[in-house]
Amino acid sequence: MKVLEARNITKTFPGVVALDSVDVSFELGEIHCVIGENGAGKSTLIKCLTGVYEPDEGEILINGENAVRNKALFDKIAYVPQEIDLFDHMTVAENLFLPYKKSGFNGRVNRRLLNKRAMPILERFHIQADPDALVKDISVSQQQLLQIARATVNDYEVLMLDEPTTSLTTKDTEILFDIVRQIKSENKAVIFISHKLDEIFQLGDVITVFRNGVKVAYSDIKSVDIPWVITKMTGRELDYNQVFYSDKVSDEVLLEVEHLTGERFTDISFSLKKGEILGFAGLVGAGRSELMQAILGYLPVYSGSVKLEGKPWKFGDTNFSVNNGFIYLPEERKSQSILPMLSVRENISISALDGLASKSGISRRKERELAQQVIEDYDVKTPTMEREIKFLSGGNQQKVIIGRSMRCNPKVMVFDEPTKGIDVGTKTQIYRMMKQLAEEQGIGIILISSELEEVMKCSNRIIALYNGRKAGEFDEKAEKEQILSCILGVKSNEKETIRA
Amino acid sequence: MSKQTRRNGNSILSALKKSNLTVIGGVLVLMIILASIFSPYFLDVYNLQSLIRDLAFIGMIGVGQSLLLLIGELDLSVGKIASLCGIMSGMMMVHWHWNPFLSLIAAVLFGLLLGCLNGLIITKLRLNAMVATIGMQGVYGGINLVLTKGKAITNIPSEIHFLGKGNVGYIPVPFIFTLVILVFVLFLISKLKTGRYIYAIGNNREAAKILGIKVDKIRIIIYSIVGFISAIAGVLYVARLGSAQSSVGENWPMNSIAASVIGGVALTGGIGNPAGALIGAAIISIIQNMIVLFGVNVYWQSAVSGFVVIIAISFSSLSTIISERKKRKIKLSNLEQNQ
């Protein structure tokens, strides 16, 4: 029986169609796997199905009733987010039943009663923690299980698990799978979102594949295999007329990284040539940003070495890195990159204050000239240079940031998800900018992107990371399937079946 | 429209929008007018001079404090640094018979060191500024008591009394110090790299670090400046009283923060202008002056002035609350129209 159904839903954001006329339905007593690359529309779908977003078109039916009109129906959907989202300084039992009113506790909350009701639930989920223990003191694995347990405390019909195994050990993954099968046998619907193909084949009944906001395939899981899924995920339509790799890669090695290890990455070695665009592909959390932030000096390095133009590197000092031409453009523009309440002018000049000095301190005239030049050179759309940068669109903020970085005499520039949340037209502009920087100024460019197509379009070479380790290195002729299997951590024997 | 006029128009407009100085300046003028209507004594030269002498102290510390607020931190030990440096100067002058002016300079430099110590503790041990400076306030206050055993150091040489009690023309000398400090701070924030970095750190500390700004170094510099300014206030107060006392500056931390906030400097950092702190200090001083002029019962004065300060501080948050309500109304009415 169909318990949750999305009919023809479309959701657009400025410049992007995140979901395009998607039909999908979930049945009781079935484990339904949803898979797709980053940016394929999974997150938007989840947000529509849990009532966070309202679709622009189409309807969402829960037990046949329109849930967009009657939001209370969304209470039937138990959603477990990917990140652990618990109250660290409260007890295990408290976390299970918050908010109390919803869990049937009225008036005074009695800790003994709370713990008594918690015990059977903890046992069921194999959480070997005292209900009185604080959440921050139990293991990550148990926190993850607790989070799932919490979602099932109240009346629900659909359990939605978003990448539930990323922080679980193998043993706890088994426990989780047993629980999920049990939940299925209780005639509930389970939606399982994961990048781990082997898990999907172990657990799932049916599978839906998304690509670029479109549902591209739906099948019974028994009748398909891993290569089928990968083919469906990638598609084949990479447009080779639209490539942006650098045509002027020099032989001179600019950056050499050897056996670098930090908290989230292990034993990474690579080199970058002058004028080259080097892509870093991988899933979110594969350790790509952390690696670059560690070279920058923002995060700690445990061991290994870095050389820029043959000179040894100083770790843990962002000032040193920037002065020596290693520039990092963060993924999180809002929290790590713009100075939100300052003007476009001040956001530009902050990187170039040495060049603006006059006898009486910073020269306003020179500062305005610089800002004007950057605005014109990089085609920044802003009413005036005095506009606070937080009011600019993401694409224009990104252009300001690229423009100001050019004032630091960059040798290596790291673009971390440079087109995240940016419309299609501006995306192409940013690709062209990277190509130009590499070719005309001989800057070595590192591109981190979770959109495999973007990496393939722009990079001369591609390095794939999986779980903090280097999983493969490819040149521009590499096949999309090969890279994708590396990113997804498919083992080598499975890779051969893909080629065959 | 020529480029020149457009540019000027923009910068003036944005400057007005950003600092809110015009609004606060307007409030100040309004208060002066109201005060002079309600009390015939307000515009009396003697009253004005004593008012300005009071506001000079809150004002200079407020200007320093606003620098810290701009990076999202604060220093609650300013009062105790001031009194400790005052006592140090008193001991040098009276007990050790140093040259009075040399003593003042030494004490002010000592304040710079204390501020630097605050900064080092907060950055190197990664402490929360508020908690750390509460702790340091206890330490400095304790040293005060050890040094003085609770007694004031009297017989401060009369050569330096003019620094606290004197006037140049009609203007009280401490206020001249305040103005000089303000000019220095304004130059720092608008013309020097350090000043720009202060705003960058206050806006987005992570971004500042990624941009290669030496965040901790800038923080230590600001704490040192605040210590330096507090010490100047402390020794000038010794000159004003003619004695060095450990009780000086008890309410300076709170008043300096209130002055900055009334002056439009955000507690969360990144927004505001130190000049606003001086206007804020003037507003607080007029409130306190009015309470005295209206003959409010001595025992009620502190409660009333605290209450009025709360009202003054809430102006800025009130405007956000009102604009949020407006947004909600507009959105809801749009929705209704669509249905």
Contacts between the chains, C-beta under 8 A, distances in Angstrom:
chain1	res1	chain2	res2	distance
A	293	B	210	8.0
A	296	B	210	6.8
A	298	B	209	6.1
A	298	B	210	6.0
A	318	B	209	5.4
A	318	B	210	6.3
A	318	B	211	7.7
A	318	B	212	4.9
A	318	B	213	7.8
A	319	B	212	4.6
A	319	B	213	7.2
A	319	B	214	5.2
A	320	B	212	8.0
A	321	B	212	6.7
A	322	B	211	6.7
A	322	B	212	2.8
A	323	B	212	6.5
A	328	B	210	5.9
A	330	B	207	7.6
A	330	B	210	6.0
A	335	B	204	7.2
A	335	B	206	6.1
A	335	B	207	7.8
A	336	B	204	7.4
A	336	B	206	4.7
A	336	B	207	5.4
A	336	B	210	5.8
A	337	B	204	7.7
A	337	B	207	5.2
A	337	B	210	7.1
A	338	B	204	6.8
A	338	B	207	6.6
A	339	B	199	7.2
A	339	B	200	5.3
A	339	B	203	3.9
A	339	B	204	5.3
A	339	B	207	6.1
A	339	B	208	7.8
A	339	B	270	7.5
A	340	B	203	6.0
A	340	B	204	6.6
A	340	B	270	8.0
A	341	B	203	5.5
A	341	B	270	5.2
A	341	B	271	5.5
A	342	B	199	6.1
A	342	B	200	7.4
A	342	B	203	5.7
A	342	B	270	7.6
A	343	B	14	6.4
A	346	B	196	7.1
A	346	B	199	7.1
A	349	B	196	7.3
A	350	B	196	6.0
A	350	B	197	7.8
A	350	B	200	5.4
A	350	B	211	6.4
A	351	B	211	6.3
A	353	B	193	4.6
A	353	B	196	5.9
A	354	B	193	7.6
A	360	B	191	6.4
A	361	B	187	6.8
A	361	B	190	7.6
A	361	B	191	2.7
A	361	B	192	5.5
A	362	B	190	7.5
A	362	B	191	5.3
A	362	B	192	7.1
A	362	B	193	7.3
A	362	B	196	7.1
A	368	B	7	6.6
A	384	B	6	8.0
A	384	B	10	4.9
A	385	B	10	7.5
A	386	B	10	4.6
A	386	B	11	6.3
A	386	B	13	7.4
A	386	B	14	4.0
A	408	B	212	7.6
